[in-house]
Amino acid sequence: MPPSPKKYVTSLEAAGLLMVSPVTIREWARKGLLQSVSTAGGHRRFMLDQLQQFAQAHGIQLESPAAPGPEPLRVLFVDDDSVFTGYLREIVLAADSRINVKTAMDGFRAGQLTEGFRPHVVALDINMPGINGIEVCRRLRASPVTANCRLVILSSSLSEENIAAAQDAGADAWIEKGASRAEILSVLGVAGALGNPRAQAIG
């Protein structure tokens, strides 16, 4: 007996089908533009027929809705400490080996990478050579390429002033570098936090 056709997809799968970021999908759902249901664990699921109707209304061509494949999450770490970015890469890939991770040593390189990489999540240190992380965050939020991605300040300099500046620059969350692996993964929106990453914002 053949398996029943899949009727529901995750936020990541819906994002891949509609060719937008998972954050955009969740914003559409939050605003009521795209209907969804919630699982017992609080994660959103989207009905394929409603995705098809939404795509048709907005001139979007869906690919093979009977068997959608999730788009791998793309994460960019921006920090001039290569040892720390190596650690971040390790814990993220340990949580989910499908995640695509890239690193940049400064804000200039981060700007170059985002055009082609189009990250879903960017985590930035504050103190970096050249452009500091707050200004990089502001520029990423203003760019059409990264306007909807999750921006996280990951720094050992989280004073009240820096937190206020990060929030003003458009950061979704901020966390100390000394936080546990689980806390970092949660704030990044990786693994179990993927269902609703903005809900993990601190502050």
Disulfide bonds with the S-S distance in Angstrom:
none
